[in-house]
Amino acid sequence: VLGMAGKLSVCLVLAALALGCDAFAPTASMFGRSAAQKLSGAVSSRRPVAARAALGLRAQIGGFGQEEAEVEMPELSEELMLLMAMDVQKKRALPVGANVIVFGSLDRLGQVVCRSLVKDGRYNACVQTYEGYENQTKWKVDGTDSIFPEEAKVFYNRMPSDVSACVLCVEAASDVDQLKAVLSMGLPIQRFVFVSKGGIDLRENDWKLKFNPLLQLDKWNLLEETLQQYAENAKWDYTIIRAGDLMGGPFFNSNFMFDKALEDRIFDGESQGVVVKQGDQTGKTGRDVLAQFVVECLARPEAANKVLSITSHKMFREDGVKCSINNALEIAPDNAKDGKGGRPRAVFTPSEEEWDLAFGKAL
């Protein structure tokens, strides 16, 4: 073990000497001044390549590919490179017990994300809101009078200073200036998870997507690009989640449109499979499974700096996984609108093993 650690230290020193001090210097700047500037490459192009073995694994260690790897590198065994890659993955994992602030927490998806964070238990759900928000919030989770679970940390008219990750999960496309304001707060975060809209990559070849004004795919695309650019400059990890049309959620009682409330309840009960992909897809996505997917993306280092998509399905698909857990949030029965008593909630989400399989298929 000591011999292996010694080799690792020597290799890192050699790599630092080869790359030069500038490669390890932090890059920090205000959003308005440098958001449009790409970070310069981390390696020089003045030296010939001496070793090109196992470049795929080297890319995990140093963040460069075959075209960019133009410095002399010490010969590394595959065992040593694997240890270094595992160390990078470990550093990207959000530590258990970290504070996660949820933007968009008063909307339906945001409320379910907060409850999913609390139920999962690995992280602390934090929200920033204003006094009297309870009386101005349309949606409330069935079976409770509270907007947020008791375990959530609520901050009034101020932002918590010790957050390690942000989740932006608004259901309508935000103005890009609002996103810039959030990104420029100077929060000491490690991971930013952004819930976006499916169809962005597919819109150029599908006129129904491209010219549908309700989807606002160009606006969602601009938000994604803004986050990616800022994350690159600020050295954050990010995950972009593209969801389908949002459906379901434990809001039967507060939905005054009976036909829509019934449609959402039926959707939750019938959807028993999910498909996770790297890249784009369209369809429909249940709020419960999406909220749980947000938590999984926070916890999994392999989701860092990826664009993922998720859709719900009635039947099992070969490229997806089955959902075996019913009512994971343990939401109470709704109050039936016909006055005949509440109906137990039926909504299906993956188990931890099924999430492992879903990420394995996607990545």
Salt bridges, closest charged atoms under 4 A:
ASP87 OD2 - LYS91 NZ 3.41
ASP120 OD2 - ARG122 NE 2.69
GLU171 OE1 - ARG287 NH2 3.08
ASP201 OD2 - ARG242 NH1 2.85
GLU204 OE2 - LYS210 NZ 3.18
ASP218 OD1 - ARG203 NE 2.83
GLU224 OE1 - ARG242 NH2 2.72
GLU232 OE1 - LYS38 NZ 3.95
ASP245 OD1 - LYS197 NZ 2.95
GLU263 OE1 - LYS260 NZ 3.81
ASP264 OD1 - LYS260 NZ 3.50
ASP268 OD2 - ARG345 NH2 3.34
GLU270 OE1 - LYS314 NZ 3.15
ASP280 OD2 - ARG242 NH1 3.52
ASP288 OD1 - ARG345 NH2 2.60
GLU296 OE2 - ARG122 NH2 3.27
GLU296 OE1 - ARG300 NE 2.92
GLU302 OE2 - ARG300 NH1 3.54
ASP319 OD2 - ARG317 NH2 2.72
GLU330 OE1 - LYS119 NZ 3.34
ASP334 OD2 - ARG265 NH1 3.11
GLU352 OE2 - ARG300 NH2 3.35
ASP356 OD1 - ARG300 NH2 2.69
